[in-house]
């Protein structure tokens, strides 16, 4: 009896699994490029009842019908959204990915979740920009401190202090790719909880960047 019940459940569930389209993976790398650079789009799908399509906005040559699994290369001239669509018998699947073509100069807030500790105590956050996230040609120009409190920025063994609401070009021409650490001291009359609240439990830096010539 249990075996017959298991068979019945399998027969009922199998059509649902087969009829549902799935996107197992979908990536666009790097997500930020310089003009003239190429991005690679990879995907893996299953359960397609009809043609899988890879669309782009704006439309790029090479977009359109694609196999259930594959890769394609594109050289976008402007910010582009890639859209993967997998039609299924019972349910369709769709996923989108936005990538940016950096203009002459661009600004972006970068940062991470803050933690507090140490002796003397400080609030710090670290974040890593990987090769899949950005072209290796993207370089820092100017980093701005948006807080009314001092910050110190560290990367690749270099540390630069930025006064409250100030800015620094100390990382000029340094690649954006890598691990950045942002830190601010806890004041003498300030507890960790108060310091974390003051920065909304995140530390961010406004980073002006450009593409290496």
Secondary structure, 3 states (H helix, E strand, C coil): CHHHHHHHHHHHHHHHHHHECEEEEEEEECCEEECCCCEEEEEEEECCCCCEEEEEECCCCCCEEECCEEEEEECCCCCEEEEEEECCCCECEEEEEEEEEECCEEEEEEEEECEEECCCCEEEEEEEECCCCECCCEEEEEEECCCCCCEEEEECCEEEEECCCCEECCCCCCECCEEEEEEEECCCCCCHHHHHHHCCCEEEEEEEEEECC
